[in-house]
Amino acid sequence: MFRLALVVAFAAVLAGCTAPARTSEMVVTPLYANRLAPASPLNHGVTIHDVTGPVSTDKWSDGVDGNAFKGALRLSLEREGMVGADNARFRMDATLMSLTSPPGLGLTVHSVVRYALVDTTTQTTVFDETVSSDYTADLAQSGFSMPIALQAANEGSVQKNIASLITKLSHSELGGAK
């Protein structure tokens, strides 16, 4: 009888739905090493334009809501001093192309986002890259709750993805960071 109860309890944990990723948990902490050069046109020169999503990791998860992803991207770039007025020189578009976890009970989520930065004065794409990131959640830190661990993995993967974008932009010709 105890085994049956244990199996039923374990199945209930696995069947629980993951809450959508939270913006606050996807925002990147400012990366001191990636400070823009003072004369960089990216300083307060970017507006967040089209951000598409949501995508779901799989049947166990509600994935990442498009508005949450857009908010996290905006706040992360704002903390780095890149976000400017709505009529800023550069327009950032982002497409959350995939958010996947391997089959089984793994707690690693892989995110793929395509970022494009368009110079609005010339309508020229000056940055166009697809960024991939992985994050593995710790089941123990999630109170042994699979839904909470998957939510943390979704959030962590997107946060690492945005951090990679910031590093790439900062160290590009436009960013001027050394």
Secondary structure, DSSP 8 states (H G I E B T S, - for coil): -HHHHHHHHHHHHHHS------HHHH-----GGG---TT-TTTT-EEEEEEE--B-SSTT---B-HHHHHHHHHHHHHHTT-B--TT-SEEEEEEEEEEE--SSS--EEEEEEEEEEEETTTTEEEEEEEEEEEEE--TTTTTT-HHHHHHHHHHHHHHHHHHHHHHHHHTSTTT---
